[in-house]
Amino acid sequence: MYNPEQFLEKNMHEIKRIVEEYPLATCVVNNGSDFEINHIPMIWQDEDLIGHIALSNQMHKMCDDGCNAAFVFRAEDTYISPNWYPSKKDTHKQVPTWNYQVVHMHGQLYFHHDDKEKLAVVGLLTKHHEHKENGDKAWKMRDAPKDYMKMMLDNIVAMRFQIKKIEAKSKLSQNKEIVDYQAVIEIMRQKQLHGIASRMQKRNEP
């Protein structure tokens, strides 16, 4: 990934926040003659990403177990207009750009078909997301009939992705003068892009 030093995200807490808050990852695998691309919600656990795909998804057949793969997580992003910079009226030396945060993970992807692994993965994903969404009223796997859950588990493939390298980028107007930087934050708030606004504000704090 092209990643100039000024946009290089080195804060592991921030990297984990992006993966946690924007878990729908783009998975890219080279199957030999082309790229296999899928969009899969993943959870970061220790040194692995964990998730599952449908059994009918051909990725687990087209790609060898342990194949090289990449997962991309993208946080909130937005177009930035030169009209938002106060300095524009003085110099006119501004152009459009885009603000965004992304995390790229490189590693090896493994597929699991045994019921124990699939149950563990689905249980982890369900508990994690249901607790965030519904708290004490979270849906539990035991809420569904056993035969129905067995049928659903039979139709998925569990995945574990061993993370070997992490690249992260936070392009948030760090290359702009403070007056222009603050102006962009205010526009972000007006546009209800509170995620980008809060990240930019935090970076501007002592």
DRENPA-3360 file (N, C-alpha, C; in nm, 2 decimals, always signed):
BEGIN
1 = MYNPEQFL = +0.09/-0.12/+0.00/+0.00/+0.00/+0.00/+0.09/+0.12/+0.00 ~ +0.05/+0.22/-0.09/+0.12/+0.35/-0.08/+0.09/+0.42/+0.05 ~ +0.19/+0.45/+0.13/+0.16/+0.50/+0.26/+0.27/+0.60/+0.31 ~ +0.26/+0.72/+0.27/+0.36/+0.82/+0.31/+0.37/+0.83/+0.46 ~ +0.49/+0.87/+0.51/+0.51/+0.87/+0.66/+0.41/+0.95/+0.73 ~ +0.37/+1.06/+0.68/+0.28/+1.15/+0.75/+0.14/+1.08/+0.77 ~ +0.11/+0.98/+0.69/-0.02/+0.92/+0.70/-0.01/+0.78/+0.76 ~ +0.11/+0.73/+0.79/+0.13/+0.60/+0.85/+0.07/+0.59/+0.99;
9 = EKNMHEIK = -0.02/+0.49/+1.00/-0.08/+0.47/+1.13/+0.00/+0.36/+1.21 ~ +0.06/+0.41/+1.32/+0.14/+0.32/+1.40/+0.08/+0.28/+1.53 ~ -0.03/+0.35/+1.57/-0.09/+0.33/+1.70/-0.18/+0.20/+1.69 ~ -0.13/+0.09/+1.76/-0.20/-0.03/+1.76/-0.34/-0.03/+1.82 ~ -0.36/+0.06/+1.91/-0.50/+0.08/+1.97/-0.59/+0.13/+1.86 ~ -0.54/+0.22/+1.78/-0.63/+0.28/+1.68/-0.65/+0.18/+1.57 ~ -0.55/+0.10/+1.53/-0.57/-0.01/+1.43/-0.67/-0.11/+1.48 ~ -0.66/-0.15/+1.60/-0.76/-0.24/+1.66/-0.90/-0.18/+1.66;
17 = RIVEEYPL = -0.91/-0.05/+1.69/-1.04/+0.01/+1.69/-1.11/+0.01/+1.55 ~ -1.03/+0.03/+1.45/-1.08/+0.03/+1.31/-1.14/-0.11/+1.28 ~ -1.06/-0.21/+1.31/-1.11/-0.35/+1.29/-1.23/-0.39/+1.37 ~ -1.23/-0.34/+1.49/-1.35/-0.36/+1.58/-1.47/-0.29/+1.53 ~ -1.46/-0.17/+1.49/-1.58/-0.09/+1.46/-1.62/-0.11/+1.32 ~ -1.53/-0.16/+1.23/-1.57/-0.18/+1.09/-1.53/-0.32/+1.05 ~ -1.59/-0.42/+1.10/-1.55/-0.56/+1.09/-1.57/-0.62/+0.95 ~ -1.65/-0.56/+0.86/-1.67/-0.62/+0.73/-1.55/-0.60/+0.65;
25 = ATCVVNNG = -1.47/-0.70/+0.63/-1.34/-0.69/+0.56/-1.36/-0.74/+0.41 ~ -1.27/-0.68/+0.33/-1.26/-0.73/+0.19/-1.14/-0.83/+0.19 ~ -1.17/-0.95/+0.15/-1.07/-1.06/+0.15/-1.03/-1.08/+0.00 ~ -0.90/-1.07/-0.02/-0.84/-1.09/-0.15/-0.75/-1.20/-0.16 ~ -0.77/-1.30/-0.25/-0.69/-1.42/-0.26/-0.66/-1.44/-0.41 ~ -0.53/-1.47/-0.44/-0.49/-1.50/-0.58/-0.51/-1.65/-0.60 ~ -0.61/-1.69/-0.68/-0.64/-1.83/-0.70/-0.55/-1.89/-0.81 ~ -0.45/-1.82/-0.86/-0.37/-1.87/-0.97/-0.38/-1.80/-1.10;
33 = SDFEINHI = -0.51/-1.79/-1.14/-0.53/-1.72/-1.27/-0.61/-1.59/-1.26 ~ -0.66/-1.57/-1.14/-0.74/-1.44/-1.12/-0.74/-1.42/-0.97 ~ -0.81/-1.31/-0.93/-0.83/-1.28/-0.79/-0.97/-1.32/-0.74 ~ -0.97/-1.38/-0.63/-1.10/-1.41/-0.56/-1.12/-1.31/-0.45 ~ -1.23/-1.23/-0.46/-1.26/-1.12/-0.37/-1.39/-1.15/-0.30 ~ -1.39/-1.14/-0.17/-1.52/-1.16/-0.09/-1.52/-1.05/+0.02 ~ -1.64/-1.03/+0.07/-1.66/-0.94/+0.18/-1.72/-1.01/+0.30 ~ -1.64/-1.02/+0.40/-1.66/-1.11/+0.51/-1.64/-1.04/+0.65;
41 = PMIWQDED = -1.74/-1.05/+0.74/-1.72/-0.99/+0.87/-1.62/-1.08/+0.95 ~ -1.52/-1.02/+1.01/-1.42/-1.09/+1.08/-1.40/-1.04/+1.22 ~ -1.35/-1.12/+1.31/-1.31/-1.08/+1.45/-1.16/-1.10/+1.47 ~ -1.09/-1.01/+1.53/-0.95/-1.02/+1.55/-0.93/-1.08/+1.69 ~ -0.87/-1.20/+1.69/-0.85/-1.27/+1.82/-0.70/-1.32/+1.83 ~ -0.63/-1.26/+1.92/-0.49/-1.29/+1.93/-0.41/-1.26/+1.80 ~ -0.36/-1.36/+1.74/-0.28/-1.34/+1.61/-0.36/-1.38/+1.49 ~ -0.49/-1.40/+1.51/-0.58/-1.45/+1.40/-0.70/-1.36/+1.37;
49 = LIGHIALS = -0.75/-1.37/+1.25/-0.88/-1.32/+1.22/-0.97/-1.44/+1.21 ~ -1.09/-1.43/+1.25/-1.18/-1.54/+1.26/-1.31/-1.51/+1.19 ~ -1.36/-1.60/+1.11/-1.49/-1.57/+1.04/-1.54/-1.70/+0.97 ~ -1.64/-1.69/+0.89/-1.69/-1.80/+0.81/-1.75/-1.75/+0.68 ~ -1.76/-1.85/+0.59/-1.82/-1.82/+0.46/-1.93/-1.93/+0.43 ~ -2.01/-1.91/+0.33/-2.11/-2.01/+0.29/-2.04/-2.13/+0.23 ~ -2.09/-2.25/+0.25/-2.03/-2.37/+0.19/-2.04/-2.35/+0.04 ~ -2.14/-2.28/-0.01/-2.16/-2.27/-0.16/-2.06/-2.17/-0.22;
57 = NQMHKMCD = -1.99/-2.09/-0.13/-1.89/-2.00/-0.17/-1.77/-2.08/-0.22 ~ -1.73/-2.07/-0.34/-1.62/-2.15/-0.40/-1.48/-2.12/-0.35 ~ -1.47/-2.02/-0.27/-1.33/-1.98/-0.23/-1.26/-2.09/-0.16 ~ -1.33/-2.17/-0.08/-1.26/-2.27/+0.00/-1.22/-2.39/-0.09 ~ -1.27/-2.39/-0.22/-1.23/-2.50/-0.31/-1.13/-2.45/-0.41 ~ -1.14/-2.32/-0.44/-1.05/-2.26/-0.54/-0.91/-2.23/-0.48 ~ -0.90/-2.21/-0.35/-0.78/-2.17/-0.28/-0.73/-2.28/-0.19 ~ -0.60/-2.31/-0.20/-0.54/-2.41/-0.12/-0.54/-2.37/+0.03;
65 = DGCNAAFV = -0.55/-2.46/+0.12/-0.55/-2.44/+0.26/-0.41/-2.38/+0.29 ~ -0.41/-2.26/+0.36/-0.28/-2.20/+0.39/-0.24/-2.10/+0.29 ~ -0.33/-2.07/+0.19/-0.29/-1.98/+0.08/-0.27/-1.84/+0.13 ~ -0.18/-1.76/+0.06/-0.16/-1.62/+0.09/-0.29/-1.54/+0.06 ~ -0.32/-1.45/+0.15/-0.44/-1.37/+0.14/-0.42/-1.24/+0.20 ~ -0.51/-1.15/+0.18/-0.51/-1.01/+0.24/-0.65/-0.98/+0.28 ~ -0.66/-0.91/+0.40/-0.79/-0.86/+0.44/-0.78/-0.71/+0.46 ~ -0.88/-0.64/+0.41/-0.88/-0.49/+0.41/-1.00/-0.44/+0.49;
73 = FRAEDTYI = -0.97/-0.36/+0.59/-1.08/-0.30/+0.68/-1.08/-0.15/+0.65 ~ -1.19/-0.10/+0.62/-1.20/+0.05/+0.58/-1.30/+0.12/+0.68 ~ -1.25/+0.22/+0.74/-1.33/+0.30/+0.83/-1.41/+0.41/+0.75 ~ -1.46/+0.50/+0.82/-1.54/+0.61/+0.76/-1.45/+0.69/+0.66 ~ -1.50/+0.73/+0.55/-1.42/+0.81/+0.45/-1.51/+0.92/+0.39 ~ -1.44/+1.02/+0.33/-1.52/+1.13/+0.27/-1.44/+1.21/+0.17 ~ -1.50/+1.27/+0.08/-1.44/+1.36/-0.01/-1.41/+1.49/+0.06 ~ -1.30/+1.56/+0.03/-1.26/+1.68/+0.09/-1.25/+1.79/-0.02;
81 = SPNWYPSK = -1.34/+1.89/-0.01/-1.34/+2.00/-0.12/-1.24/+2.11/-0.08 ~ -1.17/+2.16/-0.18/-1.08/+2.27/-0.16/-1.15/+2.40/-0.11 ~ -1.28/+2.41/-0.13/-1.36/+2.52/-0.09/-1.37/+2.53/+0.06 ~ -1.34/+2.42/+0.13/-1.35/+2.42/+0.28/-1.23/+2.48/+0.35 ~ -1.12/+2.50/+0.27/-1.00/+2.55/+0.33/-1.00/+2.70/+0.34 ~ -0.99/+2.77/+0.45/-0.98/+2.91/+0.46/-0.87/+2.97/+0.38 ~ -0.76/+2.90/+0.37/-0.64/+2.95/+0.30/-0.66/+2.96/+0.15 ~ -0.77/+2.89/+0.10/-0.79/+2.89/-0.05/-0.81/+3.03/-0.10;
89 = KDTHKQVP = -0.88/+3.12/-0.03/-0.91/+3.25/-0.08/-0.78/+3.34/-0.09 ~ -0.68/+3.30/-0.02/-0.55/+3.37/-0.02/-0.46/+3.32/-0.13 ~ -0.45/+3.19/-0.14/-0.35/+3.14/-0.23/-0.40/+3.06/-0.35 ~ -0.52/+3.01/-0.34/-0.59/+2.92/-0.44/-0.51/+2.80/-0.47 ~ -0.41/+2.77/-0.38/-0.32/+2.65/-0.40/-0.38/+2.53/-0.32 ~ -0.50/+2.49/-0.36/-0.56/+2.38/-0.29/-0.63/+2.29/-0.40 ~ -0.64/+2.16/-0.38/-0.70/+2.07/-0.47/-0.79/+1.98/-0.39 ~ -0.89/+1.91/-0.46/-0.97/+1.81/-0.39/-0.89/+1.69/-0.34;
97 = TWNYQVVH = -0.93/+1.62/-0.24/-0.87/+1.50/-0.19/-0.97/+1.42/-0.12 ~ -0.92/+1.31/-0.06/-1.01/+1.22/+0.01/-0.95/+1.18/+0.15 ~ -1.03/+1.18/+0.25/-0.99/+1.14/+0.39/-1.04/+1.00/+0.42 ~ -0.96/+0.92/+0.48/-1.00/+0.78/+0.51/-0.90/+0.72/+0.60 ~ -0.94/+0.60/+0.66/-0.86/+0.52/+0.74/-0.88/+0.37/+0.69 ~ -0.77/+0.30/+0.67/-0.77/+0.16/+0.63/-0.67/+0.08/+0.70 ~ -0.70/-0.05/+0.72/-0.60/-0.14/+0.77/-0.59/-0.26/+0.67 ~ -0.47/-0.29/+0.64/-0.44/-0.41/+0.55/-0.37/-0.52/+0.63;
105 = MHGQLYFH = -0.42/-0.64/+0.62/-0.35/-0.75/+0.69/-0.32/-0.86/+0.59 ~ -0.19/-0.90/+0.60/-0.14/-1.01/+0.51/-0.11/-1.13/+0.59 ~ -0.14/-1.25/+0.53/-0.11/-1.37/+0.60/-0.16/-1.50/+0.53 ~ -0.18/-1.60/+0.60/-0.23/-1.73/+0.54/-0.37/-1.76/+0.59 ~ -0.45/-1.81/+0.50/-0.59/-1.84/+0.52/-0.61/-1.99/+0.53 ~ -0.68/-2.03/+0.63/-0.71/-2.18/+0.65/-0.86/-2.20/+0.67 ~ -0.91/-2.31/+0.61/-1.05/-2.34/+0.61/-1.07/-2.46/+0.70 ~ -1.19/-2.46/+0.77/-1.22/-2.57/+0.86/-1.36/-2.62/+0.84;
113 = HDDKEKLA = -1.38/-2.75/+0.83/-1.51/-2.80/+0.80/-1.56/-2.88/+0.92 ~ -1.49/-2.90/+1.02/-1.54/-2.98/+1.13/-1.63/-2.90/+1.22 ~ -1.73/-2.97/+1.27/-1.84/-2.91/+1.35/-1.79/-2.83/+1.47 ~ -1.69/-2.88/+1.54/-1.64/-2.82/+1.66/-1.58/-2.68/+1.62 ~ -1.51/-2.67/+1.52/-1.45/-2.54/+1.48/-1.56/-2.44/+1.43 ~ -1.65/-2.49/+1.35/-1.76/-2.41/+1.30/-1.84/-2.36/+1.42 ~ -1.87/-2.44/+1.51/-1.95/-2.40/+1.63/-1.88/-2.29/+1.71 ~ -1.75/-2.31/+1.72/-1.67/-2.22/+1.80/-1.67/-2.08/+1.73;
121 = VVGLLTKH = -1.65/-2.08/+1.60/-1.65/-1.95/+1.52/-1.78/-1.88/+1.53 ~ -1.89/-1.95/+1.50/-2.02/-1.89/+1.50/-2.06/-1.84/+1.64 ~ -2.02/-1.92/+1.74/-2.05/-1.88/+1.88/-1.98/-1.75/+1.91 ~ -1.85/-1.74/+1.87/-1.77/-1.62/+1.90/-1.83/-1.50/+1.83 ~ -1.86/-1.52/+1.70/-1.91/-1.40/+1.62/-2.05/-1.36/+1.68 ~ -2.13/-1.46/+1.71/-2.27/-1.43/+1.76/-2.26/-1.35/+1.89 ~ -2.18/-1.41/+1.99/-2.17/-1.35/+2.12/-2.12/-1.21/+2.11 ~ -2.02/-1.19/+2.03/-1.95/-1.05/+2.01/-2.05/-0.95/+1.96;
129 = HEHKENGD = -2.11/-0.98/+1.85/-2.20/-0.88/+1.78/-2.33/-0.86/+1.85 ~ -2.39/-0.97/+1.90/-2.52/-0.96/+1.97/-2.51/-0.88/+2.10 ~ -2.40/-0.90/+2.17/-2.38/-0.83/+2.29/-2.37/-0.68/+2.27 ~ -2.30/-0.64/+2.16/-2.28/-0.50/+2.12/-2.42/-0.44/+2.08 ~ -2.50/-0.52/+2.01/-2.62/-0.47/+1.96/-2.74/-0.47/+2.05 ~ -2.74/-0.58/+2.13/-2.86/-0.61/+2.21/-2.84/-0.62/+2.36 ~ -2.71/-0.62/+2.41/-2.68/-0.63/+2.55/-2.74/-0.75/+2.61 ~ -2.81/-0.73/+2.72/-2.87/-0.84/+2.80/-2.98/-0.92/+2.72;
137 = KAWKMRDA = -3.03/-0.86/+2.61/-3.13/-0.92/+2.53/-3.07/-0.99/+2.41 ~ -2.95/-1.02/+2.41/-2.88/-1.07/+2.30/-2.94/-1.21/+2.26 ~ -2.95/-1.23/+2.12/-2.99/-1.36/+2.07/-2.88/-1.46/+2.10 ~ -2.91/-1.58/+2.13/-2.82/-1.69/+2.16/-2.85/-1.80/+2.07 ~ -2.74/-1.88/+2.03/-2.76/-1.99/+1.94/-2.87/-2.09/+1.99 ~ -2.88/-2.11/+2.12/-2.97/-2.20/+2.17/-3.12/-2.15/+2.16 ~ -3.14/-2.03/+2.12/-3.27/-1.98/+2.09/-3.33/-2.04/+1.97 ~ -3.25/-2.09/+1.88/-3.30/-2.16/+1.75/-3.31/-2.31/+1.78;
145 = PKDYMKMM = -3.40/-2.38/+1.71/-3.41/-2.52/+1.72/-3.27/-2.59/+1.68 ~ -3.24/-2.70/+1.75/-3.11/-2.77/+1.73/-3.10/-2.82/+1.59 ~ -3.21/-2.87/+1.53/-3.20/-2.93/+1.40/-3.17/-2.81/+1.29 ~ -3.23/-2.70/+1.32/-3.21/-2.58/+1.23/-3.07/-2.53/+1.24 ~ -3.02/-2.52/+1.36/-2.88/-2.48/+1.38/-2.78/-2.58/+1.31 ~ -2.81/-2.71/+1.33/-2.73/-2.81/+1.26/-2.73/-2.79/+1.11 ~ -2.84/-2.76/+1.05/-2.85/-2.74/+0.91/-2.77/-2.62/+0.87 ~ -2.78/-2.51/+0.95/-2.71/-2.39/+0.92/-2.56/-2.41/+0.93;
153 = LDNIVAMR = -2.51/-2.48/+1.03/-2.37/-2.51/+1.04/-2.32/-2.60/+0.93 ~ -2.40/-2.69/+0.88/-2.36/-2.78/+0.77/-2.34/-2.70/+0.64 ~ -2.39/-2.58/+0.64/-2.38/-2.50/+0.52/-2.29/-2.38/+0.53 ~ -2.19/-2.39/+0.62/-2.09/-2.29/+0.63/-1.95/-2.36/+0.64 ~ -1.85/-2.28/+0.61/-1.71/-2.32/+0.63/-1.64/-2.22/+0.72 ~ -1.58/-2.26/+0.83/-1.51/-2.17/+0.92/-1.37/-2.13/+0.86 ~ -1.33/-2.01/+0.90/-1.20/-1.97/+0.85/-1.12/-1.91/+0.97 ~ -0.99/-1.94/+0.96/-0.89/-1.87/+1.05/-0.78/-1.81/+0.96;
161 = FQIKKIEA = -0.75/-1.69/+0.98/-0.65/-1.62/+0.90/-0.53/-1.58/+0.99 ~ -0.42/-1.64/+0.97/-0.30/-1.61/+1.05/-0.23/-1.48/+1.00 ~ -0.24/-1.38/+1.09/-0.18/-1.25/+1.05/-0.03/-1.25/+1.05 ~ +0.03/-1.22/+0.94/+0.18/-1.21/+0.93/+0.23/-1.07/+0.92 ~ +0.15/-0.98/+0.87/+0.19/-0.84/+0.85/+0.07/-0.75/+0.85 ~ +0.09/-0.63/+0.92/-0.02/-0.53/+0.93/+0.03/-0.40/+0.87 ~ -0.05/-0.34/+0.78/-0.02/-0.20/+0.74/-0.15/-0.12/+0.76 ~ -0.13/+0.00/+0.81/-0.25/+0.09/+0.84/-0.22/+0.23/+0.80;
169 = KSKLSQNK = -0.32/+0.30/+0.76/-0.31/+0.43/+0.71/-0.43/+0.52/+0.76 ~ -0.39/+0.63/+0.81/-0.49/+0.73/+0.85/-0.46/+0.86/+0.78 ~ -0.53/+0.88/+0.67/-0.51/+1.00/+0.59/-0.62/+1.10/+0.63 ~ -0.59/+1.19/+0.72/-0.69/+1.28/+0.79/-0.64/+1.42/+0.79 ~ -0.59/+1.47/+0.67/-0.55/+1.61/+0.65/-0.44/+1.65/+0.74 ~ -0.35/+1.56/+0.78/-0.23/+1.59/+0.86/-0.14/+1.68/+0.79 ~ -0.15/+1.69/+0.66/-0.05/+1.77/+0.58/-0.10/+1.91/+0.56 ~ -0.21/+1.95/+0.63/-0.27/+2.08/+0.61/-0.23/+2.17/+0.73;
177 = EIVDYQAV = -0.24/+2.31/+0.70/-0.22/+2.40/+0.81/-0.33/+2.39/+0.91 ~ -0.30/+2.43/+1.03/-0.40/+2.42/+1.14/-0.53/+2.48/+1.11 ~ -0.53/+2.60/+1.05/-0.66/+2.67/+1.02/-0.74/+2.59/+0.92 ~ -0.68/+2.53/+0.82/-0.75/+2.44/+0.73/-0.79/+2.31/+0.79 ~ -0.71/+2.26/+0.88/-0.74/+2.13/+0.95/-0.86/+2.15/+1.03 ~ -0.87/+2.26/+1.11/-0.98/+2.28/+1.20/-1.11/+2.31/+1.12 ~ -1.09/+2.37/+1.00/-1.21/+2.40/+0.92/-1.27/+2.27/+0.87 ~ -1.18/+2.17/+0.83/-1.23/+2.04/+0.78/-1.30/+1.97/+0.90;
185 = IEIMRQKQ = -1.25/+1.97/+1.02/-1.32/+1.91/+1.13/-1.46/+1.97/+1.15 ~ -1.47/+2.10/+1.14/-1.61/+2.16/+1.15/-1.70/+2.12/+1.04 ~ -1.65/+2.10/+0.92/-1.73/+2.06/+0.81/-1.78/+1.91/+0.83 ~ -1.68/+1.83/+0.88/-1.72/+1.69/+0.91/-1.83/+1.68/+1.01 ~ -1.83/+1.77/+1.11/-1.94/+1.77/+1.21/-2.07/+1.81/+1.15 ~ -2.06/+1.91/+1.06/-2.19/+1.96/+0.99/-2.24/+1.85/+0.90 ~ -2.16/+1.77/+0.84/-2.20/+1.66/+0.75/-2.24/+1.53/+0.83 ~ -2.23/+1.54/+0.96/-2.26/+1.42/+1.05/-2.16/+1.31/+1.03;
193 = LHGIASRM = -2.04/+1.34/+0.99/-1.93/+1.24/+0.98/-1.85/+1.25/+1.11 ~ -1.92/+1.21/+1.22/-1.86/+1.22/+1.35/-1.74/+1.13/+1.37 ~ -1.73/+1.02/+1.30/-1.62/+0.93/+1.31/-1.49/+1.00/+1.27 ~ -1.49/+1.06/+1.15/-1.37/+1.13/+1.10/-1.34/+1.25/+1.19 ~ -1.45/+1.32/+1.22/-1.43/+1.45/+1.30/-1.36/+1.41/+1.43 ~ -1.41/+1.31/+1.50/-1.35/+1.28/+1.63/-1.20/+1.23/+1.62 ~ -1.17/+1.15/+1.51/-1.03/+1.11/+1.49/-0.94/+1.22/+1.47 ~ -0.99/+1.32/+1.38/-0.91/+1.43/+1.35/-0.89/+1.52/+1.48;
201 = QKRNEP = -1.00/+1.54/+1.55/-0.99/+1.62/+1.67/-0.89/+1.56/+1.77 ~ -0.89/+1.43/+1.79/-0.81/+1.36/+1.88/-0.66/+1.38/+1.84 ~ -0.63/+1.37/+1.71/-0.49/+1.39/+1.67/-0.44/+1.53/+1.69 ~ -0.53/+1.62/+1.70/-0.50/+1.76/+1.72/-0.48/+1.80/+1.86 ~ -0.51/+1.71/+1.95/-0.50/+1.74/+2.09/-0.35/+1.72/+2.14 ~ -0.31/+1.79/+2.24/-0.17/+1.78/+2.29/-0.14/+1.64/+2.35;
% end
